[in-house]
Amino acid sequence: MAAHVVAVVFCAYIIYVAGPGSSLFSWHPTLMVLAYMAAMFEAVLVFSPKSSLVPQMSHHVKVTLHWSLAVMSALLAVAGFAVIFQVKENNNKEHFTSWHGLLGVVTVGYSCMQLLGGSAVKYYHLSSRVIKMRLVDLKMTHAVSGVAAFVLVTATLMSALYSNWVAQRVQGIAWMACALAVSWVGLVVANQVVEAYAARLRPRGAGK
């Protein structure tokens, strides 16, 4: 439960600082934290035996929630990307000139690819005609890829904390709290997937 609280507080604080509607740019941090620290984060924790908000739901319902949240995350991320792209265009500035910008475009692109991978798992009866991989292996590949996606998310959010926009608005203890929140959420996601698939990755006979 603590992870959910940390994510919600972080999102609320960044949205408060951004002041959505105060400018076109204000929608960029707003949409991005909702995409990754809210939608994508909750999409992963749906399956967590310890942290899921819907632990009593059936696996089928959890899969539907996971996929719905993943779609929402991708849509919000693309919208956030479109906003910052237009802001740069309006101000005649070059695109992707900072580490945050480069990581950001890679993260959004990878997130969309991850959504396609999840769709292949969800609709395996169709994707199996093209993807010659067992469903169990496809699920594991999707899960491991999900960790890679959230590593990119974590790196992108951390780089954002070093941007001029954040430096002018978030300082001292508040900045440290934000950095810890991003790191904590990243670790929670990685741990969730590792715990779920560690037993499957362990060679047969290990530990006997």
C-alpha positions as CSV (number, residue, x, y, z in Angstrom):
1,M,0.0,0.0,0.0
2,A,2.9,2.3,0.8
3,A,4.0,2.2,-2.9
4,H,0.5,3.4,-4.0
5,V,0.6,6.3,-1.5
6,V,4.1,7.4,-2.7
7,A,3.0,7.3,-6.3
8,V,-0.2,9.3,-5.7
9,V,1.6,11.9,-3.6
10,F,4.3,12.3,-6.2
11,C,1.7,12.7,-9.0
12,A,-0.3,15.2,-7.0
13,Y,2.7,17.3,-6.1
14,I,4.0,17.5,-9.7
15,I,0.5,18.3,-11.0
16,Y,0.2,21.0,-8.4
17,V,3.6,22.5,-9.3
18,A,2.8,22.2,-13.0
19,G,-0.6,23.9,-12.7
20,P,-2.3,22.2,-15.7
21,G,-3.9,24.8,-17.9
22,S,-1.6,27.6,-16.9
23,S,0.3,27.1,-20.1
24,L,0.6,24.6,-22.9
25,F,3.8,23.2,-21.4
26,S,2.0,22.6,-18.1
27,W,0.2,19.7,-19.7
28,H,3.5,17.9,-20.4
29,P,4.6,17.0,-16.8
30,T,0.9,16.5,-15.9
31,L,0.2,14.0,-18.6
32,M,3.6,12.2,-18.2
33,V,3.3,11.6,-14.4
34,L,-0.3,10.3,-15.0
35,A,1.0,8.1,-17.8
36,Y,3.8,6.5,-15.9
37,M,3.6,7.1,-12.1
38,A,-0.2,6.4,-12.1
39,A,-1.4,4.3,-15.1
40,M,1.6,2.2,-15.9
41,F,2.6,1.7,-12.3
42,E,-0.8,0.5,-11.3
43,A,-0.9,-1.7,-14.4
44,V,2.1,-3.6,-13.1
45,L,0.9,-3.8,-9.5
46,V,-2.5,-5.3,-10.5
47,F,-0.8,-8.7,-10.5
48,S,1.1,-8.2,-7.2
49,P,0.1,-10.6,-4.4
50,K,1.3,-8.0,-1.9
51,S,0.4,-4.6,-3.4
52,S,-2.5,-5.2,-5.7
53,L,-5.6,-3.0,-5.0
54,V,-7.8,-5.8,-6.4
55,P,-6.3,-8.9,-4.8
56,Q,-9.6,-10.8,-4.8
57,M,-10.4,-10.3,-8.4
58,S,-10.1,-13.1,-10.9
59,H,-7.1,-13.4,-13.1
60,H,-9.2,-12.6,-16.1
61,V,-10.4,-9.3,-14.5
62,K,-6.8,-8.4,-13.6
63,V,-5.6,-9.0,-17.1
64,T,-8.4,-6.7,-18.4
65,L,-7.5,-4.0,-15.8
66,H,-3.8,-4.4,-16.7
67,W,-4.4,-4.0,-20.4
68,S,-6.8,-1.1,-19.9
69,L,-4.3,0.8,-17.7
70,A,-1.5,0.1,-20.2
71,V,-3.6,1.5,-23.0
72,M,-4.4,4.6,-20.9
73,S,-0.7,5.0,-20.1
74,A,0.3,4.9,-23.7
75,L,-2.4,7.4,-24.7
76,L,-1.4,9.8,-22.0
77,A,2.3,9.4,-22.8
78,V,1.7,10.1,-26.5
79,A,-0.4,13.1,-25.6
80,G,2.3,14.4,-23.3
81,F,4.9,13.9,-26.0
82,A,2.7,15.8,-28.5
83,V,2.5,18.7,-26.1
84,I,6.2,19.1,-25.6
85,F,6.8,18.7,-29.3
86,Q,4.3,21.5,-30.1
87,V,5.9,23.7,-27.4
88,K,9.3,23.3,-29.0
89,E,7.8,24.1,-32.4
90,N,6.0,27.2,-31.1
91,N,9.3,28.5,-29.7
92,N,11.4,27.5,-32.6
93,K,13.6,25.2,-30.5
94,E,15.4,22.1,-31.5
95,H,14.0,18.7,-30.4
96,F,15.8,16.1,-28.4
97,T,18.8,18.1,-27.5
98,S,19.0,17.1,-23.8
99,W,19.3,13.7,-22.1
100,H,15.8,14.1,-20.8
101,G,14.5,14.7,-24.3
102,L,16.3,11.7,-25.8
103,L,15.3,9.4,-22.9
104,G,11.8,10.7,-23.2
105,V,11.3,9.9,-26.9
106,V,12.9,6.4,-26.4
107,T,10.6,5.8,-23.4
108,V,7.4,6.7,-25.2
109,G,8.4,4.7,-28.2
110,Y,9.3,1.7,-26.1
111,S,6.1,2.0,-24.1
112,C,4.1,1.8,-27.3
113,M,6.1,-1.3,-28.3
114,Q,5.4,-2.8,-24.9
115,L,1.7,-2.3,-25.4
116,L,1.9,-4.1,-28.7
117,G,3.7,-7.0,-26.9
118,G,1.0,-7.1,-24.3
119,S,-1.7,-7.2,-27.0
120,A,0.1,-10.2,-28.5
121,V,-0.1,-12.0,-25.2
122,K,-3.8,-11.0,-24.7
123,Y,-4.8,-12.1,-28.2
124,Y,-2.4,-15.1,-28.4
125,H,-4.9,-17.0,-30.5
126,L,-4.3,-14.5,-33.2
127,S,-0.6,-13.5,-32.6
128,S,0.5,-17.1,-32.5
129,R,0.0,-17.3,-36.2
130,V,2.9,-14.9,-36.6
131,I,4.9,-15.2,-33.4
132,K,6.2,-18.7,-33.1
133,M,6.7,-18.7,-29.3
134,R,4.9,-20.6,-26.5
135,L,2.5,-18.5,-24.6
136,V,4.4,-19.0,-21.3
137,D,7.6,-17.7,-23.0
138,L,5.8,-14.8,-24.6
139,K,4.4,-13.8,-21.2
140,M,7.8,-14.0,-19.6
141,T,9.3,-11.9,-22.4
142,H,6.6,-9.3,-22.0
143,A,7.2,-9.2,-18.2
144,V,11.0,-8.8,-18.6
145,S,10.5,-6.2,-21.3
146,G,8.1,-4.4,-18.9
147,V,11.0,-4.1,-16.4
148,A,13.1,-2.6,-19.1
149,A,10.3,-0.1,-19.9
150,F,10.1,1.0,-16.3
151,V,13.8,1.4,-16.0
152,L,13.6,3.8,-18.9
153,V,10.6,5.5,-17.2
154,T,12.7,5.9,-14.0
155,A,15.7,7.2,-15.9
156,T,13.5,9.7,-17.8
157,L,11.8,10.9,-14.6
158,M,15.1,11.3,-12.8
159,S,16.6,13.3,-15.7
160,A,13.5,15.5,-15.6
161,L,14.3,16.3,-12.0
162,Y,17.5,17.9,-13.3
163,S,15.8,20.1,-15.9
164,N,15.6,23.9,-15.6
165,W,11.9,23.8,-15.2
166,V,12.1,21.6,-12.1
167,A,15.1,23.4,-10.7
168,Q,13.1,26.6,-10.7
169,R,10.2,25.1,-8.8
170,V,11.3,22.2,-6.8
171,Q,14.2,22.5,-4.4
172,G,15.7,21.2,-1.2
173,I,13.8,18.5,0.7
174,A,11.0,18.6,-1.8
175,W,13.5,17.7,-4.6
176,M,15.0,14.9,-2.6
177,A,11.6,13.5,-1.8
178,C,10.7,13.5,-5.5
179,A,14.0,11.7,-6.3
180,L,13.3,9.1,-3.6
181,A,9.8,8.6,-4.8
182,V,10.8,7.9,-8.4
183,S,13.6,5.5,-7.2
184,W,11.2,3.7,-4.8
185,V,8.6,3.2,-7.4
186,G,11.1,1.9,-9.9
187,L,12.4,-0.6,-7.4
188,V,8.9,-1.8,-6.5
189,V,8.1,-2.5,-10.2
190,A,11.4,-4.4,-10.7
191,N,10.8,-6.4,-7.5
192,Q,7.3,-7.2,-8.5
193,V,8.3,-8.8,-11.8
194,V,11.4,-10.6,-10.3
195,E,9.3,-12.2,-7.6
196,A,6.7,-13.3,-10.0
197,Y,9.1,-14.9,-12.5
198,A,12.1,-15.8,-10.4
199,A,10.8,-19.4,-9.8
200,R,10.2,-19.9,-13.5
201,L,13.7,-18.7,-14.4
202,R,15.3,-20.9,-11.8
203,P,16.8,-24.1,-13.4
204,R,15.0,-27.3,-12.6
205,G,16.5,-29.0,-9.6
206,A,18.0,-25.8,-8.2
207,G,17.8,-25.5,-4.5
208,K,17.3,-29.3,-3.9
